[in-house]
Amino acid sequence: MPEEENSKAARHHGHSDFVVVSNRLPVDRDSTDNSDGGWRRSPGGLVTALAPVMAAHEGAWVGWHGAPDEVLEPFHHDNMDLIPVPLSAEEVELYYEGFSNSTLWPLYHDVIAPPEFHRTWWDAYRTVNKRFAQAAAGAAALNATVWVQDYQLQLVPRYLRQLRPDLRIGFFNHIPFPPQEIFAQLPWRQNIIEGLLDADLIGFQRASDAANFLRSARRFVGAGVKSAQIQVKDGDGKVVHIARAAAFPISIDVAQIQELAASKDVIARSRQIRQELGNPKTILLGVDRLDYTKGITHRLKAYGELLNDGVLTVADASMIQVASPSRENVETYKQLRDEVEGMVGRINGQYDTIQNTAVRYLHHSYPVEEMVALYLAADVMLVTALRDGMNLVAKEYVAARGDNTGALVLSEFTGAADQLKSAILVNPHDIDGLKSAILRAVNLSPVEAARRMRTMRRQILSHDVQRWSREFLSTLETEAVPV
């Protein structure tokens, strides 16, 4: 970097050598406990993966703190400097509920629901992304590493590069990246690609997502693409930057799940769950956010038909469906909740007995201890997403099954299907095929179940979320070599 640019950046840099930028800060307000400033660390693999890096590098985390129309000063929590980015209620509606979750989310998930394109949403998205970039630029030390997370912030790399050309910038897309034929629908497709290309490394869940991005970069901005490297050129055709795109499949905190699965309290709770359901022969489990990408209605339809066919009965089989609340202000999510609850009501009304319930539907979020107890109680895990960047629930279920029992029915449209090839893979759109897969899982012999689970566990145990962050960051720190 030229010396004058270096000195310019030096006048504006902060003190953090490693900065994470994400839509949300890694903390939640805790109204029950003010011992740590009224905040507690958020659950989730991303926080777990990055906490050691933050501690080692005087790290800062830039994100929204969750309350609209409130401005907070930066604060320190759990070995991290936290930089709150304020959002107004209108920006939450336009940038987050609008452009992020009613334009990009359905577009990037194969238009399972129709995306909406509104210029006011796009304007808010640009405004908010610029604000996040400014906060990150102010926190980062000279020549620091900045890791931007997910689809809500795809313009941040470009704004950040303009503000701080000294930085090394990574971006990770946690959701799928669509084929160019679908991405082409986005009116601002060129802006998004250009925003991402100012990162040094752009990470995706699957190799197919990285390939989709490379094709879009070539088509929509005319970038030169060779061996997963993208040459960014100025108006005169001179190469001014080289970005790289590759797959880095995210994983889970394996140690935490294993520790909980071995806990006496969690094991006792799993037995209690079975008893509360009347000790059925088979418990089937679905755990999802209430989202139209998760294939919950397909799963319920298949299960209801199996009951109607008489090959499963409520005396022998019971389904637990956890559907945690999600984006409840977005109209498509309200409609989905009505549809799911209607299906559950019809199935239970038709097949329940005094002693047995066909579907135990739980529209709540649960702590990880309860989730692991459910994993231990479940004989069959049903992951039937229509499109999913990864699906960590599938990996958590496998990590919890230390005795190599249980069966995983897994949609081939999840990123997890690339790693968990010994699951019973299924196309959830094929209801007859889904029914067959469920029956196969229910009737799997202990020998075959153990063989499949051992293979999946080997993969999960050797590829945890800490390995994911190490591999991404080590790749980011290496220089791109022109090819």
Buried (B, 14 or more C-beta within 10 A) or exposed (E): EEEEEEEBBEEEBBEBBBBBBBBBBBBBEBEEEEEEEEBBBBBBBBBBBBBBBBEEBBBBBBBBBBBBEEEBEBBEBBEBBBBBBBBBEEBBBBBBBBBBBBBBBBBBBBEBBEBBBBEEBBEBBBEBBBBBBBBBBBBBBBBBBBBBBBBBBBBBBBBBBEBBBBBBBBBBBBBBBBBBEBBEBBEBBBBBBBBBBBBBBBBBBBBBBBBBBBBBBBBBBEBBBEEBBBBBBEEEEEEEBBBBBBBBBBBBBBBBBBEBBEBEEBBEBBEEBBEEBEEBEBBBBBBBBBBBBBBBBBBBBBBBBBBEEEBBBBEEBBBBBBBBEBBEEBEBBEEBBEBBBEBBEBBBEEBEEEEBBBBBBBBEBBEBEBBBBBBBBBBBBBBBBBBBBBBBBBBBBBBBBEEBEBBBBBBEBBBBBBBBEBBBBBBBEEBEEBBBBBBBBBEBEEEEBBBBBEBBBEBBBEBBBBBBBBBBBEBBEEEBEEE
